[in-house]
Amino acid sequence: VDATSTEANNIKQRIAKVWILLNGSTFASTDDFNVSGVTDNGTGDYTVTIDTDMGSASYCAVIDPARGSGDAVLGVNIHTRAAGSLRIETCRDDSTKTDVANVSVAIFGDS
């Protein structure tokens, strides 16, 4: 495929520019791509710092907090979205913030 073609540009748009499997209990990356670090902002509150910034804060972030045995239903809130970082909060079904053993994050958009 010619790198300047419409098809090549469409393929580029479908590729995750950032992804991480985060251990929210230890605040460490299990595996990642284009992530320079993770900050623990408190219980259930994490900032993922992007190594090579996105083109803007207008990107799609897909987040999945994997539940362990006995975990209540969990939700995720995007606290702050910036070209160079994404701050997320994980919570129980009663909205109490909680650390989660595995949180998957993927970011799609223009880099």
Buried (B, 14 or more C-beta within 10 A) or exposed (E): EEEEEEEEEEEEEEEBBBBBBBBBEEBEBEEBEBBEBBEBBEEBBBBBBBEEBBEEBEBEBEBBBEEEEEBEEBEBBEEEBBBEBBBBBBBBEEEEBBBBBBBBBBBBBEB
